Amino acid sequence: MSIVHVIAVITTKPGQRAAVLDLFNANVPAVLAEDGCIAYEGTIDTENAGPMQSAFGPDTFVVVEKWSSMEALGAHARSPHMKAYGASTKDMLADRAIHILSPA
């Protein structure tokens, strides 16, 4: 099985990013404990990155993930803690885009 990378771009409704990140960060230990999870981290725009940056903005955060296989990623998506996280944040989200990538 090959490594799977995930870039999840999460855009919240205006002013909701901090609340969603609180719920996200509370869920991180459960995700990191999953079989096959190599990395799982929420990230936001770096301040003062200058003209080289294309900022996501104040209502967006990006989850950078790395999984041992597509099977592990699938189990993650079906896990009870992810279903609970999704239910607790769904009314606070404006959009989300999940990019699943393989090493080139």
N, C-alpha and C positions, 0 to 999 in steps of 0.2 A: 504494500500500500504506500502511496506517496503522500507527502506532507500537503496539507491544505491550508492556505492563507485566506483570511476573511477580513475585508474592510467593510464595516457597516457604518454608513453615514446616517445619523439620526438627527432629524430636525424637529425640535419641539415647537409647540405653540408659543407665541411671544411671551417671554418672561418665565417660562417653565423649565429651562435647562437645569438650573440648580436643583430643583425638586426631583427631576428625572435622574440626574446624576447621583443624588443621595440614594435613591432606590437602586440604581445600577450598582453603585459601590457596595451597598449592603449585600448584593447578590454575588459579587465577585468571588468571595471565598468558596461558595458552593460550586461555582463554575470551575475554578482552579482545581478543585478536588475531583472533578470528573475524569474518568479514564480517557486518555487521549488528548487532554488539554495541555498544550505546551505553553501558550501565552494568551492572556485575555486582559486588555487594558483599555480604559476609556481615555481619550485624548481631546484636547481643545487647542484652538489656535495659540501659537506662541506669540506673546506680545513683542512688539518692536523687532519683528523678523525682517522688516524692510521690504524692498521691492521684489525680492525673489519669491515672496509668499503670495499664494492665492488663498485668502482667508475664507473660512467657512462662515464666520459670523457669530454673533452672540447667542443665537438660539440653536446652534448645531454642535454636536460632538461626534467624534469618530471612534468606533471601537476597532482596535487592532487585535486580531486573533490569529492563533496558529494551532492547528489540530493535526494529530498523527495520521488521520485518514478521513475520508468522506463518511465512513460509518460512525466514527466518533463525533463528527459534526452533526450528523443526523440524530444521534442519541441526545446530544446537547439540546437540539431544537425541540425534541420531544420531552425533555426532562420536566418534572413537576415544578422545580424552582423557576425555570424559564417561562413556563405557562403562567405561573403566578406573577412573575415580573411583568410579562406582557399585559396581563389583565390589569395590573395596578398602574400601568403607564399609558395605556391606549388612549385615554381621553386627553392626555397631555401632549400627544405627538401630532405634528403636522405632516410628516413624511419620513420615510426611511428607505434607504437603498442598500441592499446587501450584495457585495461583490465577492464571489468565491473564486479564488485564484490558485493556480498551480505553479510550481517553480518552472522557469523557462529552460 
